[in-house]
Amino acid sequence: MAKAHTWNDDQPIYRQLMGEILGRILDGTYAEGELLPSVRQFASDFQVNPLTVAKALQELARDELTEKRRGIGMMVRTGVRNALQSRERHRFLKEEWPLLVARMERMGIDVKTLLKTQGPK
């Protein structure tokens, strides 16, 4: 049996599941032009209701990140990975980076020091 995924209470599970799927598209787990796992497989892997999975997949299709192939399943659209990388890069620079810079300043860490440290590999 698959290990239960930990969901937070800050947003609906279907949105968190969308984030998981998008993360896997970004890291290449789900390649462009390839089929995604079935609703049943996702529900089993993440231990959620199939209706929750269906809603997540419906939203991804609505956002034109995936497309449904009748009788075959849902596949990742070609070109989506680059679009997602661009979107995530923009979001990081606009929302997350300023918070990190402010935190670094509070701790007295400058960019040179940061660049000298080895982060996780």
ChimeraX attribute file (.defattr): number of C-alpha atoms within 10 A of each C-alpha:
attribute: neighborCount
match mode: 1-to-1
recipient: residues
	/A:1	6
	/A:2	8
	/A:3	9
	/A:4	11
	/A:5	11
	/A:6	9
	/A:7	12
	/A:8	9
	/A:9	8
	/A:10	7
	/A:11	9
	/A:12	11
	/A:13	19
	/A:14	19
	/A:15	17
	/A:16	16
	/A:17	21
	/A:18	18
	/A:19	14
	/A:20	13
	/A:21	19
	/A:22	20
	/A:23	16
	/A:24	14
	/A:25	20
	/A:26	19
	/A:27	12
	/A:28	11
	/A:29	12
	/A:30	19
	/A:31	18
	/A:32	19
	/A:33	15
	/A:34	14
	/A:35	18
	/A:36	21
	/A:37	14
	/A:38	16
	/A:39	20
	/A:40	16
	/A:41	13
	/A:42	19
	/A:43	17
	/A:44	16
	/A:45	15
	/A:46	19
	/A:47	17
	/A:48	17
	/A:49	15
	/A:50	17
	/A:51	13
	/A:52	18
	/A:53	24
	/A:54	17
	/A:55	17
	/A:56	21
	/A:57	25
	/A:58	17
	/A:59	16
	/A:60	20
	/A:61	17
	/A:62	11
	/A:63	10
	/A:64	12
	/A:65	21
	/A:66	23
	/A:67	20
	/A:68	16
	/A:69	10
	/A:70	7
	/A:71	6
	/A:72	9
	/A:73	14
	/A:74	22
	/A:75	20
	/A:76	23
	/A:77	18
	/A:78	15
	/A:79	11
	/A:80	19
	/A:81	22
	/A:82	11
	/A:83	13
	/A:84	16
	/A:85	15
	/A:86	12
	/A:87	11
	/A:88	13
	/A:89	13
	/A:90	13
	/A:91	12
	/A:92	13
	/A:93	12
	/A:94	11
	/A:95	11
	/A:96	12
	/A:97	13
	/A:98	12
	/A:99	13
	/A:100	12
	/A:101	14
	/A:102	12
	/A:103	12
	/A:104	14
	/A:105	12
	/A:106	9
	/A:107	9
	/A:108	10
	/A:109	13
	/A:110	11
	/A:111	11
	/A:112	8
	/A:113	9
	/A:114	11
	/A:115	9
	/A:116	8
	/A:117	8
	/A:118	7
	/A:119	7
	/A:120	4
	/A:121	3
